[in-house]
Amino acid sequence: MCGIAGIKLFNNLPSKTDEDSLWHALQTQEHRGPDNTTVKIHGKSALGHNRLSIIDTNARSNQPFVDESGRYSLIFNGEIYNFHELKTALEAKGYSFKTTSDTEVLFFLLMEKKAAALDDLRGCFAFAFYDEQEDYMLLARDRMGINPLLYSRQGDRVLFGSELFAFKNLGIKGTISDEALNDYFRYTYIPAPKTIYKEVQKLPAGHYIEIQGSDFSLKSYWDPKSESDFTGTFEEAKQQLREKVEFAVHSQLEADVPVGTFLSGGVDSSLVSAIAKRHKPDLHTFSVSFGDQQQYDESSYALMVAKHIQSEHHVIRLTESDFKQHFQEILDSFDEPFADSSAIAMWFLSRETAKHLKVALSGDGADELLAGYNKHKAFLQSQKINLAKKTSYRLAEKLLNPLLAKRDPKKLHRLQKFNTLTHLSWPENYWFLASNIGEKSKNELLVNSFKTPYEYTTHSDGLNDFLWLDQKFVLAGDMLKKVDLMSMRHSLEVRTPFMDKDLVKFTNSLPAGWKLRDGTGKYILKESFRGVLPEEIFNRSKQGFEVPVNAWIRASWDELIPALWFETDFLEEQRIFHPAAVHSLKARFFNKSGTASQEMWAYLVFQNWYQKIHQDA
């Protein structure tokens, strides 16, 4: 991956001030590409690039990429996995190549087809392509939202970049969006197209922008939903799934630098690692261990897989001391408020992996494709509950409430959440399960609280539609954002084979009952690869990529957390939170009650971000 930033003017040529501001913007995201940084003024555009050299590491492949005539230019963040195939087709049309990079292939393809080229691409990407003669710019983001691209329309110009950090240097005031704030304190991240700033939007996955002179148009070019249902047998589906997963992994191993894999010990990363090992005998694998925090630790399963496939395995052992030492660095990595606490583990995992490699493959996305989460099971279970059972569950909650509140608050919260779920209908039940903080808690905390509109809708209430919403909403907004943000913080490129376009379309064509059967998520994936991994890996229960962040924060509160963030005068001046609700949150956090841990982490991340932007202003 790399970093891009730029300015497209409608009527005028870029000024020296524009060029200088772009250089400053690139400095804020230099971690995305420390190997080369360049700015080029081209017609009515200013284009900047932070390069992380992966394919053709020679300086001849530095960007912005410009053709000999000077008409076309390109800045590109990502990888095109089918670039050899595309290159052969372009050579047959008379194109001559001077590099061995996928950048030059993409460049010529865009010269040939412009936006139509998107249909030919297999990969992850965010790019800006400019034709000076036509004063035409194409901004595009990959199908699943693996690589970020943000933009802002400001008067006679469009600004764009890979991270929100860049936009302050491009002249954005940075007004906090109340809608984004309400989303953040419900989902713990801000889904596209919103950002925390009113003035800046995320380009949604599978979308592109065309700017012709002063005409601006936003268009969709791809959706993960399959156009038709699979009509073959279960055995035929298993065979095709196996072939598509193996192809996706193999195709994403291409690089002119060392490549390894993340290996958590779960099914997805274990399969990616096992397949990669067939093609890379010297494969290095990486996992995280939490030592004495056994409820979070998966390292024994990762080690089991590493021994099984005979990879060179590295275990990153995290302690409370590590967390304290790097706490501020982790918080400062977020370009906007983002409170999925598993990003902490990703930060450490990426930091260690980057000491050995420039590229790692991960298993991200399989859960959203094939129903791997507990919420998918809960959704189906809730649909089977009749009125009598709803009444009995509610009675059980009341009877167990006093006992579980003290002994197992997490179990009580799950019981309460499931009871609520059984009384909701589609699509409210989906958005309830997609939330990490309750609407009531959010409303009590925020001064300006309201229910935000849903960006995606579907008319069906089946599991496949649930998964489609996960892919459109959760995957791009949370999971892939987390991986990109924390890995690129350490100049590490992470590739996600399960996001291969053909694999996504295929899995979305399969019957829901093949994905979640008899309480087993990712059923067809596990059945397709029986024998490839130790049986314990297929039979173990799902464990999230969590960290003991709350215990660590409570243990070092006075060292880590500024007292200012909980002072009434500061909160009243800030006018974002109700002071009484913040004080209550702190009390509940130390009493370990309900969802206070998630709310507190979201609050701390926000206040750190808020403090940082005001210091930099």
C-alpha positions in Angstrom: 0.0 0.0 0.0 1.0 3.6 -0.3 -0.5 7.1 0.4 -2.0 9.5 -2.0 -3.2 13.1 -1.8 -4.2 15.7 -4.3 -6.1 18.8 -5.5 -8.2 19.1 -8.6 -9.2 22.6 -9.5 -12.2 23.4 -11.7 -11.1 26.7 -13.3 -7.5 27.7 -12.3 -4.0 26.2 -12.2 -2.6 25.2 -8.8 -0.6 27.9 -7.0 2.7 27.6 -5.1 0.6 27.7 -2.0 -1.4 24.6 -3.2 1.9 22.8 -3.9 3.3 23.6 -0.5 0.1 22.5 1.3 0.2 19.2 -0.6 3.7 18.6 0.6 2.6 19.2 4.2 -0.4 16.9 3.7 1.9 14.1 2.5 4.1 14.5 5.5 1.2 13.6 7.8 0.8 10.2 6.1 4.4 9.5 5.3 4.2 6.3 7.3 2.0 4.9 4.5 5.0 5.2 2.1 8.4 6.1 3.5 10.4 5.0 0.4 9.6 8.1 -1.7 7.5 11.2 -1.6 6.8 13.3 -4.6 4.5 16.1 -5.7 3.7 17.1 -9.3 1.7 19.9 -10.7 -0.1 18.7 -13.8 -2.6 20.9 -15.6 -5.4 21.9 -13.2 -4.3 19.2 -10.7 -1.7 18.8 -8.0 -0.8 15.2 -7.3 1.2 13.8 -4.4 2.3 10.2 -3.5 3.9 8.4 -0.5 5.5 5.2 -1.9 5.9 1.9 -0.1 7.9 -0.1 -2.7 6.5 -3.6 -3.1 6.6 -4.5 -6.9 9.5 -3.1 -9.0 11.2 -1.4 -6.1 13.3 0.6 -8.6 12.9 4.4 -8.7 11.6 4.2 -12.2 8.2 3.1 -10.7 8.0 6.1 -8.4 4.8 8.2 -8.6 3.1 10.4 -9.8 3.4 8.3 -13.0 3.4 10.4 -16.2 3.4 9.3 -19.8 6.0 10.5 -22.3 3.6 13.0 -23.9 2.9 14.5 -20.5 -0.9 14.2 -21.1 -1.7 11.6 -18.5 -0.7 11.1 -14.8 -1.5 8.6 -12.0 -1.1 8.3 -8.3 -2.0 4.8 -7.0 -2.3 3.1 -3.6 -2.7 -0.6 -3.8 -2.0 -3.8 -5.7 -3.4 -5.2 -9.0 -3.1 -8.9 -8.6 -3.9 -9.7 -12.3 -1.5 -7.2 -13.7 0.5 -9.9 -15.6 -2.6 -10.9 -17.5 -3.6 -7.3 -18.2 -0.1 -6.5 -19.3 -0.1 -9.2 -21.9 -3.4 -7.9 -23.3 -2.0 -4.3 -23.5 1.2 -5.5 -25.2 -0.9 -7.1 -27.8 -2.4 -3.7 -28.5 1.0 -2.1 -28.9 1.8 -0.7 -25.5 5.5 -0.9 -24.5 6.5 -1.1 -20.9 9.6 0.4 -19.2 8.9 -1.1 -15.7 7.8 -4.4 -14.2 5.3 -2.7 -11.9 1.5 -3.0 -11.7 1.4 0.8 -11.6 2.4 1.1 -15.3 -0.1 -1.6 -16.2 -2.9 0.2 -14.4 -1.8 3.5 -16.0 -2.0 2.2 -19.6 -5.3 0.5 -18.9 -6.8 3.8 -17.7 -5.4 5.6 -20.7 -7.1 3.0 -22.8 -10.5 2.6 -21.0 -10.8 5.3 -18.3 -13.6 4.2 -15.8 -14.4 1.1 -17.8 -11.0 -0.2 -16.7 -12.4 -0.8 -13.2 -14.3 -3.9 -14.4 -10.9 -5.5 -15.4 -9.1 -5.0 -12.1 -8.6 -7.7 -9.5 -7.0 -6.2 -6.4 -7.2 -3.5 -3.8 -6.8 0.1 -4.8 -7.4 3.8 -4.4 -6.2 6.1 -7.2 -6.4 9.4 -9.0 -6.0 9.4 -12.8 -5.8 12.6 -14.7 -6.0 13.5 -18.4 -4.8 17.0 -18.9 -6.0 17.4 -22.5 -9.6 16.5 -21.5 -9.3 18.1 -18.0 -10.7 14.8 -16.8 -10.0 13.2 -13.4 -11.0 9.7 -12.2 -10.9 8.9 -8.4 -11.7 5.3 -7.6 -11.8 2.9 -4.6 -11.7 -0.9 -4.7 -14.8 -3.1 -4.6 -14.8 -4.0 -0.9 -13.1 -0.9 0.6 -9.8 -2.4 1.5 -7.9 0.9 0.6 -9.2 4.2 1.9 -9.9 7.3 -0.2 -11.4 10.5 1.3 -12.5 13.6 -0.6 -13.9 17.1 0.0 -15.6 19.5 -2.4 -14.6 23.1 -1.6 -15.8 25.8 -3.9 -13.8 25.6 -7.1 -11.8 22.5 -6.1 -11.9 18.9 -4.9 -9.4 17.7 -2.3 -8.5 14.1 -1.7 -6.2 11.9 0.4 -5.7 8.5 2.0 -6.1 9.7 5.6 -8.0 12.4 7.4 -4.8 13.8 8.8 -4.0 15.3 5.4 -7.0 17.5 5.0 -6.1 20.0 7.7 -3.0 20.9 5.6 -5.2 21.1 2.5 -7.2 23.9 4.1 -10.2 22.1 5.7 -11.6 23.8 8.7 -12.6 20.5 10.3 -16.1 21.0 11.7 -17.2 18.0 13.8 -20.3 16.3 12.3 -23.1 15.6 14.8 -24.3 12.7 12.6 -20.8 11.1 12.6 -20.6 11.6 16.3 -23.9 9.8 16.9 -22.7 7.0 14.6 -19.4 6.7 16.4 -21.0 6.4 19.9 -23.3 3.7 18.6 -21.1 1.6 16.3 -17.6 2.7 17.7 -16.6 3.7 14.2 -17.8 6.1 11.5 -19.2 4.3 8.5 -18.9 5.6 4.9 -19.6 8.0 3.5 -19.3 10.1 6.7 -16.1 11.2 8.4 -15.9 13.0 11.7 -15.6 16.2 9.7 -18.7 17.7 7.9 -16.4 18.9 5.1 -14.9 15.5 4.2 -16.5 12.3 3.0 -15.2 8.7 2.5 -15.6 7.4 -1.1 -17.7 4.3 -0.5 -16.4 0.9 -1.5 -17.1 0.0 -5.2 -17.5 3.7 -6.2 -15.7 6.2 -8.3 -15.8 9.9 -9.0 -15.4 11.6 -12.4 -14.5 15.2 -12.7 -14.8 16.7 -16.1 -13.9 20.3 -16.0 -16.2 21.6 -13.2 -18.7 18.7 -13.5 -18.6 16.3 -10.6 -20.3 12.9 -10.5 -20.2 10.1 -8.0 -21.0 6.6 -9.3 -21.2 3.0 -8.1 -19.6 0.3 -10.3 -19.8 -2.8 -8.2 -21.9 -4.5 -5.4 -21.0 -7.7 -3.5 -24.4 -9.2 -3.9 -24.5 -12.0 -6.3 -26.7 -11.6 -9.4 -27.8 -15.3 -9.3 -28.1 -18.1 -6.8 -25.7 -21.2 -7.0 -27.5 -24.1 -8.5 -25.0 -26.9 -8.0 -24.7 -29.5 -5.2 -23.0 -29.0 -1.9 -20.0 -31.1 -3.0 -19.7 -29.0 -6.2 -19.8 -25.8 -4.1 -17.1 -27.2 -1.8 -14.8 -27.9 -4.7 -15.4 -24.4 -6.3 -14.9 -22.7 -2.9 -11.6 -24.5 -2.3 -10.4 -23.6 -5.8 -11.3 -19.9 -5.4 -9.7 -19.6 -1.9 -6.5 -21.2 -3.1 -6.4 -19.1 -6.2 -7.0 -15.9 -4.2 -4.1 -16.7 -1.8 -1.7 -17.7 -4.5 -2.4 -14.6 -6.6 -1.8 -12.3 -3.6 1.7 -13.7 -2.9 3.3 -11.7 -5.7 5.9 -9.2 -4.5 9.5 -8.2 -4.9 9.9 -8.1 -1.1 9.4 -10.8 1.6 5.8 -11.9 2.2 4.4 -13.6 5.3 1.0 -14.1 7.0 -0.9 -13.2 10.2 -1.8 -16.4 12.0 -4.2 -16.0 14.9 -5.1 -19.7 15.2 -8.6 -19.2 13.8 -9.9 -21.0 10.7 -9.5 -18.1 8.3 -5.9 -17.0 9.0 -4.8 -20.6 9.4 -6.2 -21.6 6.0 -4.5 -18.6 4.3 -1.2 -19.5 6.0 -1.5 -23.2 5.1 -2.1 -22.4 1.4 0.6 -19.7 1.4 3.1 -22.3 2.8 2.6 -24.5 -0.2 3.9 -21.7 -2.5 6.4 -20.2 -0.1 8.5 -22.9 1.7 10.2 -20.2 3.9 6.9 -18.7 5.0 7.0 -16.6 8.2 3.8 -16.4 10.3 3.0 -14.0 13.1 0.6 -14.1 16.1 -0.1 -12.2 19.3 0.0 -13.6 22.9 -1.4 -12.1 26.1 0.4 -14.5 28.5 -1.5 -14.5 31.8 -4.7 -13.1 30.2 -5.8 -16.5 29.0 -9.4 -15.5 28.0 -7.8 -13.3 25.3 -5.0 -15.6 24.2 -5.1 -17.7 21.1 -1.4 -18.2 20.7 -1.5 -22.0 21.5 -3.8 -22.5 18.5 -1.5 -20.4 16.3 1.5 -22.4 17.4 -0.4 -25.6 16.7 -1.0 -24.5 13.1 2.5 -23.2 12.6 3.9 -26.6 13.6 1.4 -28.4 11.4 2.4 -26.3 8.3 6.0 -26.0 9.4 6.2 -22.2 9.1 8.8 -19.9 10.8 6.6 -18.7 13.5 6.9 -15.4 15.5 4.9 -14.8 18.7 4.4 -11.2 19.9 4.0 -11.3 23.6 2.0 -8.3 24.9 2.0 -7.2 28.5 0.5 -4.4 30.4 3.9 -2.7 30.3 3.9 -2.7 26.5 0.5 -1.2 26.4 1.4 1.6 28.8 4.6 2.4 27.0 2.9 2.7 23.6 -0.6 3.9 24.7 -0.2 7.4 23.3 1.3 6.2 20.0 -1.7 3.9 19.5 -4.2 6.6 20.2 -2.4 9.0 17.9 -2.7 6.5 15.0 -6.4 7.1 14.6 -7.1 9.8 11.9 -10.6 10.0 13.2 -12.3 8.5 16.3 -12.2 4.7 16.0 -12.9 2.5 19.0 -12.6 -1.1 17.9 -10.2 -2.1 20.7 -8.8 -5.0 18.6 -6.9 -2.2 16.7 -4.5 -2.3 19.7 -3.5 -5.8 19.0 -3.2 -5.0 15.3 -0.9 -2.1 16.1 1.5 -4.4 17.9 1.2 -7.2 15.4 1.9 -4.9 12.5 4.9 -3.3 14.3 6.6 -6.6 14.9 5.8 -8.0 11.5 7.2 -4.9 9.8 10.6 -5.7 11.3 10.7 -8.8 9.1 8.5 -8.1 6.1 6.8 -5.5 4.0 3.8 -7.6 3.1 1.5 -9.9 5.1 -1.7 -11.8 4.2 -4.6 -12.0 6.6 -7.9 -13.9 6.9 -10.1 -10.8 7.3 -13.5 -10.8 5.6 -14.4 -14.5 5.9 -16.7 -14.0 8.9 -18.7 -11.4 7.0 -18.9 -13.7 3.9 -19.7 -17.0 5.6 -21.5 -16.1 8.9 -18.6 -16.6 11.4 -19.8 -14.3 14.2 -21.9 -15.1 17.2 -24.3 -12.3 16.2 -25.2 -14.4 13.1 -26.2 -17.3 15.3 -28.1 -14.9 17.6 -30.0 -13.5 14.6 -31.2 -16.9 13.5 -32.0 -18.0 17.0 -34.1 -14.9 17.6 -36.2 -15.6 14.6 -37.2 -19.0 15.9 -38.3 -17.7 19.3 -42.1 -17.8 19.8 -44.1 -15.7 22.3 -43.9 -18.3 25.1 -40.1 -18.5 24.8 -39.9 -14.7 24.7 -41.8 -14.5 28.0 -39.6 -17.1 29.6 -36.4 -15.4 28.5 -37.6 -12.1 29.9 -38.5 -13.8 33.2 -35.1 -15.5 33.3 -33.4 -12.2 32.8 -35.3 -10.6 35.8 -34.5 -13.6 38.1 -30.9 -13.8 37.1 -30.2 -10.0 37.0 -29.1 -9.6 40.7 -26.9 -12.7 40.6 -25.2 -12.1 37.2 -24.8 -8.3 37.8 -22.1 -9.3 40.4 -20.8 -12.6 39.2 -20.8 -12.3 35.4 -21.9 -8.9 34.0 -20.9 -9.9 30.5 -23.3 -12.9 30.6 -26.0 -10.6 31.9 -25.4 -8.1 29.1 -25.6 -10.9 26.5 -28.9 -12.2 28.0 -30.3 -8.7 28.1 -29.3 -8.0 24.5 -30.8 -11.3 23.3 -34.1 -10.5 25.0 -34.2 -7.2 23.3 -33.3 -8.8 19.9 -36.3 -11.2 20.1 -38.7 -8.3 20.2 -37.2 -6.5 17.1 -38.1 -6.9 13.5 -36.1 -6.4 10.3 -34.1 -4.2 9.8 -34.1 -2.9 13.4 -32.7 -6.2 14.6 -29.8 -5.9 12.2 -28.8 -2.4 13.3 -29.2 -3.4 16.9 -26.7 -6.3 16.4 -24.4 -4.0 14.4 -24.2 -1.6 17.4 -21.6 -1.8 20.1 -23.1 0.9 22.4 -26.8 1.1 23.1 -29.0 3.9 21.8 -30.0 4.8 25.4 -26.4 5.1 26.6 -25.4 7.1 23.5 -28.3 9.5 24.1 -27.5 10.0 27.7 -23.8 10.8 26.9 -24.2 13.2 23.9 -25.5 16.7 24.2 -26.8 16.6 20.6 -28.1 13.1 20.3 -30.4 11.7 17.7 -31.0 8.6 15.6 -29.0 8.7 12.4 -30.4 7.4 9.1 -29.2 4.1 7.9 -27.1 4.3 4.7 -28.0 0.8 3.5 -31.3 -1.0 3.2 -32.6 -4.3 2.1 -36.1 -5.7 2.0 -35.3 -9.3 3.0 -34.7 -10.5 6.5 -32.7 -13.6 5.7 -29.2 -14.4 6.8 -27.7 -13.7 3.3 -29.1 -10.1 3.5 -27.7 -9.8 7.0 -24.3 -10.8 5.6 -24.6 -8.4 2.7 -25.2 -5.5 5.1 -22.2 -6.7 7.1 -20.1 -6.5 4.0 -21.3 -3.1 3.0 -21.3 -1.6 6.5 -19.2 -3.3 9.1 -16.4 -4.7 6.8 -15.4 -1.5 5.1 -16.1 0.8 8.1 -14.6 -1.3 10.9 -12.6 -4.4 10.0 -10.8 -3.3 6.9 -10.3 0.2 8.2 -8.7 -1.2 11.3 -6.2 -3.3 9.4 -5.3 -0.6 6.9 -4.9 2.1 9.6 -2.7 0.1 12.0 -0.6 -1.8 9.5 0.2 1.3 7.4 1.1 3.1 10.6 4.1 0.7 10.5 4.6 0.8 6.7 3.3 -2.7 6.3 1.0 -3.8 3.5 -1.7 -6.3 4.5 -3.5 -8.3 1.8 -6.9 -9.9 2.2 -7.5 -13.0 0.0 -11.1 -13.5 1.1 -11.9 -10.1 -0.5 -11.1 -11.4 -4.0 -14.0 -10.2 -6.2 -14.8 -13.7 -7.6 -14.6 -15.3 -4.2 -17.0 -12.7 -2.7 -19.5 -13.1 -5.5 -19.4 -16.9 -5.3 -19.9 -17.0 -1.5 -22.8 -14.6 -1.8 -24.5 -16.9 -4.2 -24.5 -19.8 -1.8 -27.5 -20.8 0.3 -27.5 -19.4 3.9 -27.8 -22.9 5.3 -24.5 -23.9 3.9 -22.8 -21.0 5.8 -24.4 -21.4 9.2 -25.6 -25.0 10.0 -26.5 -26.4 13.4 -24.8 -23.6 15.1 -21.6 -23.9 13.2 -20.5 -20.8 11.3 -18.4 -20.9 8.1 -19.7 -24.5 7.8 -18.9 -24.9 4.0 -15.5 -23.4 4.4 -14.6 -25.8 7.2 -16.0 -28.8 5.2 -14.1 -27.7 2.1 -10.7 -27.8 3.9 -11.1 -30.7 6.3 -7.7 -32.4 6.6 -5.7 -29.3 5.7 -5.5 -28.2 9.4 -5.6 -29.9 12.8 -9.2 -30.9 13.7 -9.0 -28.7 16.8 -8.9 -25.6 14.6 -12.2 -26.4 12.9 -13.9 -27.4 16.2 -12.9 -24.6 18.4 -15.4 -21.8 19.3 -15.1 -18.4 17.7 -12.8 -16.0 19.6 -12.6 -12.3 18.7 -9.3 -10.5 18.3 -9.6 -8.8 21.6 -7.2 -7.3 24.1 -7.5 -6.8 27.9 -7.5 -3.0 27.4 -10.0 -2.3 30.1 -8.1 -4.1 32.8 -4.9 -2.4 31.7 -6.4 1.1 31.7 -8.0 0.6 35.1 -4.6 -0.6 36.5 -2.8 2.5 35.2 -5.6 5.1 35.0 -3.7 8.0 36.7 -0.6 7.4 34.5 -2.5 7.2 31.2 -5.7 9.3 31.4 -5.7 13.1 31.7 -7.8 14.2 34.6 -9.0 17.2 32.4 -11.2 14.9 30.3 -13.4 14.3 33.3 -13.6 17.8 34.7 -16.9 19.5 34.6 -15.6 22.9 33.5 -13.8 21.3 30.5 -16.9 19.3 29.5 -19.2 22.3 29.8 -16.8 24.3 27.6 -16.5 21.5 25.1 -20.4 21.2 24.8 -20.3 17.7 23.4 -21.0 15.5 26.4 -23.3 15.8 29.4 -20.9 16.1 32.4 -23.1 14.0 34.7 -23.2 11.2 32.1 -19.3 11.3 31.8 -19.0 11.1 35.6 -21.5 8.2 35.7 -19.5 6.4 32.9 -16.3 6.6 34.9 -18.1 5.1 38.0 -19.6 2.3 35.9 -16.3 1.6 34.2 -14.5 1.0 37.5 -17.5 -1.1 38.7 -17.2 -3.1 35.5 -20.9 -2.8 34.8 -22.7 -3.4 31.5 -21.2 -1.9 28.3 -19.2 0.7 30.2 -15.9 -0.7 28.9 -16.8 -0.2 25.3 -18.3 3.3 26.1 -15.2 4.3 28.0 -12.8 3.2 25.3 -14.8 5.1 22.7 -14.8 8.2 25.0 -11.1 8.1 25.6 -10.2 7.7 21.9 -12.5 10.6 21.0 -11.0 12.9 23.7 -7.5 12.1 22.6 -8.4 12.8 19.0 -10.1 16.0 20.0 -7.2 17.2 22.0 -4.8 16.4 19.2 -6.6 18.3 16.5 -6.9 21.4 18.8 -3.2 21.2 19.6 -2.4 21.0 15.9 -4.7 23.8 15.0 
